[in-house]
Amino acid sequence: MAIRFTTILSLFFFLLLSKQPWLEKGLAWGAESNAAQVYLLAGQSNMDGRGRVNELSAEQKKPRGDTMIYYKNPPFASVGWVTLEAGYSVAPGFRGTLPSETFGPEIGFAARMSQASVGVTLALIKASKGGTSLAKDWNPGAQGDLQSQGPCYQNLVATTREALTALQKAGIQPRLQGMLWHQGESDSGLGTENYAQRLKEFVKRIREDLGQEDLPIAVATVFDDGTPGRVQIRAAQKQVVESMPYMRLVTVDGLTTSDQGTHLDTDSQIILGQRFAESMQGLF
């Protein structure tokens, strides 16, 4: 297929403006099209990911030439848009540089989405942080009032706008396709109704702040460790998904953890990503 001059020019400016290390890898984002399908990934530790990179297969460790990621978990961040590979996650105590030794659902998600959309460029904007709550850190507060908003919510909105603008300046048209959300363990004391109301407000506000009222959102349930608090959060998540449009519930049932019932292990992170992808495909 002949590559249009305008597409080549767009790609050239994308690479020139970004000055990213993947230039050396011969990445050809936009070679067939100057558009990218964008997905947001947000939440706490199971979205940030505690899967172990050293437990992945050689194939799973390979950088994905069809997918880029823009990651920000202050004070850590990718150097703008980079090629997706395992390691855009910050576990407690991490002091090195990215990519790290852990990963989240983005690896399984990208692999499954690419199987279903051959030739499509995926762009993942990941803003996640372990140990954070919807009541405080992800609180959307009042629109336009940063003082009332939690730091993670501010980071999500700011990072999304920043990443989308970078694509647009490079001549690549971003198409915001949906958002993956995995959070709730830190709010297990809130109860069903309190958490449900907060999650509804979060969904409403992120759609408003990003200017897309029909933004598809997939919500993954928290792992059921048998405690009343987790059961209540799971009930709240189900309630919200069933009561709001363009939403899908992603279950973690059948998955396993690397600890006593909280953090998904390596294999389960891959499966979670695949389930997120299947849920997104079902929302279109």
C-alpha positions as a printed Julia matrix, in Angstrom:
284×3 Matrix{Float64}:
   0.0     0.0    0.0
   1.41    3.38  -0.96
   2.17    5.62   2.0
   0.87    9.14   1.58
   3.35   12.01   1.8
   1.24   13.76   4.44
   1.29   10.65   6.61
   5.07   10.4    6.35
   5.37   14.09   7.19
   3.12   13.66  10.24
   5.19   10.74  11.46
   8.4    12.71  10.9
   7.23   15.62  13.04
   5.93   13.21  15.7
   9.37   11.67  16.02
  11.17   15.0   15.76
   9.08   16.75  18.4
   9.07   13.87  20.84
  12.79   12.98  20.54
  12.05    9.56  21.98
  14.43    6.6   22.32
  12.08    4.43  20.26
  13.25    6.36  17.18
  16.24    4.02  17.25
  13.93    0.98  17.28
  12.55    1.72  13.83
   9.01    2.15  15.13
   6.53    2.99  12.4
   3.49    4.33  14.21
   1.13    5.95  11.74
   2.75    4.35   8.71
  -0.65    3.19   7.48
  -2.78    5.86   9.17
  -2.35    9.12  11.03
  -4.93    8.15  13.67
  -4.52    6.33  16.98
  -7.09    4.6   19.18
  -6.6     5.94  22.7
  -7.48    4.18  25.95
  -7.11    5.52  29.5
  -5.94    3.24  32.31
  -6.53    4.49  35.85
  -6.82    3.2   39.4
  -4.7     1.9   42.24
  -2.21   -0.95  42.59
  -3.91   -3.6   40.47
  -4.14   -1.11  37.6
  -0.58    0.07  38.14
   0.26   -3.62  38.3
   2.29   -5.97  40.46
   2.85   -8.67  37.87
   6.51   -9.69  37.58
   8.27   -8.96  34.31
  10.76  -11.77  34.9
   7.88  -14.26  34.91
   6.68  -13.3   31.43
   7.51  -15.27  28.32
  10.07  -13.94  25.86
   7.23  -13.02  23.5
   5.34  -11.11  26.19
   8.47   -9.14  27.07
   8.95   -7.86  23.53
   8.21   -4.15  22.91
   4.98   -3.78  20.91
   5.52   -1.87  17.69
   1.78   -1.29  17.28
   1.22    0.24  20.73
   2.55    3.28  22.56
   2.14    4.29  26.2
   2.17    7.59  28.08
   2.65    6.78  31.77
   2.59    9.04  34.78
   2.69    7.96  38.42
   4.29   10.96  40.15
   7.18   11.33  40.63
   7.73    8.61  37.98
   6.8     9.01  34.33
   7.66    7.75  30.87
   9.64   10.1   28.64
   6.52   11.2   26.81
   5.1     8.65  24.36
   7.17    5.46  24.28
   6.83    2.0   22.81
   4.78   -0.25  25.08
   6.72   -2.92  26.9
   6.34   -4.49  30.33
   7.6    -2.27  33.14
   5.4     0.83  33.32
   4.48    0.3   36.94
   5.9     1.5   40.25
   5.75   -0.94  43.15
   6.38    0.18  46.76
  10.05    0.82  47.4
  10.96    1.19  43.73
  13.88    3.61  43.3
  15.13    2.85  39.79
  14.21    4.1   36.34
  11.46    2.97  34.02
  10.76    0.43  32.71
  10.6    -1.3   36.09
  10.33   -4.94  37.16
   6.52   -4.94  37.38
   3.62   -4.43  34.98
  -0.15   -4.08  34.84
  -3.06   -5.12  32.6
  -1.81   -3.07  29.64
   0.26   -6.0   28.32
  -2.63   -8.42  28.02
  -4.95   -5.64  26.91
  -2.74   -4.5   24.03
  -2.11   -8.05  22.84
  -5.82   -8.92  22.74
  -6.89   -5.59  21.2
  -4.25   -5.94  18.48
  -5.53   -9.39  17.58
  -8.98   -7.92  17.01
  -7.8    -4.75  15.24
  -4.9    -5.64  12.96
  -3.09   -2.59  11.62
  -4.56   -0.22  14.22
  -2.24    1.95  16.31
  -3.05    1.78  20.03
  -2.15    4.62  22.4
  -2.47    3.94  26.13
  -2.52    6.75  28.68
  -1.85    5.25  32.07
  -2.26    7.29  35.27
  -2.24    5.0   38.29
  -0.94    4.86  41.85
  -1.07    2.12  44.46
  -2.74    2.58  47.83
  -5.05    5.37  46.69
  -8.71    5.96  47.49
 -11.71    7.29  45.61
 -12.79    9.16  48.73
  -9.61   11.24  48.74
  -7.03   10.72  45.99
  -9.44   10.2   43.07
 -12.06   12.61  44.37
 -13.18   14.71  41.35
 -14.21   17.57  43.62
 -15.82   20.59  41.97
 -15.31   21.16  38.27
 -12.61   23.77  37.69
 -11.65   23.89  41.38
  -8.31   22.12  41.69
  -8.18   22.69  45.45
 -11.22   20.42  45.87
  -9.86   17.63  43.66
  -7.7    14.72  44.74
  -4.13   14.54  43.38
  -4.75   11.37  41.38
  -7.82   12.83  39.7
  -5.87   15.95  38.81
  -3.05   13.81  37.43
  -5.46   11.73  35.33
  -7.09   14.75  33.69
  -3.85   16.68  33.21
  -1.93   13.67  31.87
  -4.73   12.79  29.45
  -4.88   16.32  28.05
  -1.1    16.53  27.85
  -0.79   13.18  26.05
  -3.6    13.93  23.59
  -2.12   17.33  22.8
   1.27   15.74  22.09
  -0.33   13.45  19.52
  -2.26   16.29  17.9
   0.83   18.48  17.64
   2.58   15.62  15.89
  -0.19   15.37  13.32
  -1.65   12.16  14.72
  -5.39   12.25  15.35
  -6.26   10.71  18.73
  -9.57    8.9   19.02
 -10.49    8.44  22.66
 -12.1     4.99  22.71
 -12.58    4.22  26.39
 -11.24    3.97  29.9
 -10.2     1.02  32.08
 -10.74    1.49  35.83
  -9.53   -0.77  38.65
  -9.78    0.64  42.16
 -11.59    0.12  45.45
  -9.45   -1.82  47.91
  -8.49    1.37  49.76
 -12.16    2.32  50.15
 -13.35   -0.96  51.67
 -14.58    0.87  54.76
 -16.97    3.15  52.9
 -19.87    0.77  52.45
 -21.87    0.04  49.31
 -23.96    3.19  48.97
 -21.18    5.64  49.82
 -18.73    4.08  47.36
 -21.39    3.76  44.66
 -22.27    7.43  44.9
 -18.62    8.43  44.72
 -17.97    6.18  41.73
 -21.01    7.59  39.9
 -19.74   11.11  40.48
 -16.25   10.12  39.32
 -17.63    8.65  36.08
 -19.86   11.66  35.46
 -17.04   14.12  36.06
 -14.3    12.4   34.06
 -16.66   12.3   31.09
 -17.43   16.0   31.56
 -13.81   17.04  32.05
 -12.7    15.15  28.94
 -15.67   16.38  26.92
 -17.0    12.92  26.04
 -20.29   12.12  27.75
 -20.51    8.7   26.08
 -16.97    7.62  26.99
 -17.06    3.81  27.43
 -15.74    2.76  30.84
 -14.85   -0.77  31.95
 -14.74   -1.27  35.72
 -12.86   -4.24  37.14
 -14.13   -5.64  40.43
 -11.87   -5.76  43.45
 -10.6    -9.2   44.43
 -12.97  -10.99  46.81
 -10.87  -11.8   49.87
 -13.93  -12.74  51.88
 -14.06   -9.58  53.98
 -17.32   -7.62  54.29
 -15.68   -4.44  52.99
 -14.61   -6.02  49.7
 -18.04   -7.6   49.24
 -19.63   -4.16  49.65
 -17.27   -2.52  47.15
 -17.97   -5.25  44.6
 -21.7    -4.71  45.09
 -21.23   -0.97  44.58
 -19.22   -1.5   41.39
 -21.93   -3.76  39.98
 -24.63   -1.28  40.95
 -22.91    1.63  39.21
 -22.17   -0.28  36.01
 -25.77   -1.44  35.76
 -27.19    2.04  36.39
 -25.05    4.13  34.03
 -24.74    4.0   30.22
 -21.69    2.89  28.24
 -20.23    0.84  31.07
 -19.15   -2.77  31.48
 -18.19   -4.81  34.56
 -14.97   -6.83  34.33
 -14.8    -9.63  36.86
 -11.6   -10.83  38.48
 -13.31  -14.04  39.6
 -11.12  -17.07  39.0
  -7.91  -15.03  39.09
  -5.18  -15.45  41.7
  -3.04  -13.15  43.79
   0.62  -13.09  44.76
  -0.26  -12.19  48.34
  -3.14  -12.76  50.74
  -5.94  -11.75  48.41
  -5.13   -8.3   47.0
  -2.52   -8.03  44.24
  -3.04  -10.06  41.09
  -0.11  -12.25  40.13
   1.65  -12.3   36.75
  -0.67  -14.69  34.91
  -3.75  -12.99  36.34
  -2.58   -9.56  35.21
  -2.37  -10.87  31.65
  -5.84  -12.37  31.89
  -7.25   -9.18  33.41
  -5.91   -7.2   30.47
  -7.55   -9.66  28.08
 -10.86   -9.33  29.92
 -10.62   -5.54  29.74
 -10.08   -5.81  25.99
 -13.06   -8.1   25.53
 -15.23   -5.73  27.56
 -14.17   -2.76  25.44
 -14.89   -4.65  22.24
 -18.36   -5.38  23.58
 -19.05   -1.7   24.24
 -18.81   -0.69  20.57
